[in-house]
């Protein structure tokens, strides 16, 4: 199999989330696995939300990737997002970076390993719903005990020379503010606006954001390295992203009419929590700080997580990267969240490493370099060989 062709084939299979129907992509992968002699099962977390897992799951290493993608409109793209065009340098299209390129590299690396070594100490999981929080994907597989704790590499796009060993926590919640309606001509003397309550709530979020959480010496070193290799932020100081709470009031709706003091306002908040910041403690503080009439409803709660940088999984991955790229690879941590948090909570040692153009992640003209796909395939192949030599089956 050619990694660029497999990536292109996967891109051509539309698996946007929402709605999250991944059946066609799952069936394509199952056929490839069958051609390698790997027995697999397709499981549905909810109808149409399909995962593919190898039937033999008692292995020391699991390779995993998600096959759902964020939606794409054709407007603004130089090449239609689901054409899967391959040119001399790139595979183009939605999901090529996030993360059908990584899935393709897993499949071709496993095929190579089987051709060279026979049976290998690897289980596989290609999941749906990562872009929607994993309820029908990784979390479903964990809850149903269809996958079992082991070392796991998730083929998420990362910088070329650095596997990710940790992610910040995530706390999403809704706040419904309730005010006292009245005639707009009398406000603010008469009436209590739910919209203004939401506005005042933003001051609390600023206070939470301004707190700096000190990290251990090990985490400080990981953070400093992560900052040094990150190319986001347009030259901004990235240190607060790793050491402080970041927040985004992503959705807000409120009011009944322009001439009525607002009785209701609903705010949905996304917070990213640094290591040492406990989600439940922060939520309790928020509940104490909002007006008594307000209702706080948690949606997603997970503390920051970390896989030991000195573990065999991390060191073996760094060694493979170093040998392929002729660099000194060191692990990093990320500010975003992924399926890794659910896996770590369930007892897996999870890291992320995969191909991709991070600058176009979730954006227009998403693409992945073909040479990077081949480099990552080689890295996965060497990692499989390392586990084969150490653990066998």
PyMOL commands that set and color helices and strands:
alter all, ss='L'
color gray80, all
select helices_A, chain A and resi 3-12+23-36+96-117+130-132+138-143+184-186+194-209+217-229+239-243+279-289+312-325+340-345+358-360+370-391
alter helices_A, ss='H'
color red, helices_A
select strands_A, chain A and resi 40-46+49-54+61-66+90-92+122-127+151-154+164-167+169-178+246-254+264-273+295-302+305-306+332-334+349-352+367-369
alter strands_A, ss='S'
color yellow, strands_A
deselect
rebuild
show_as cartoon
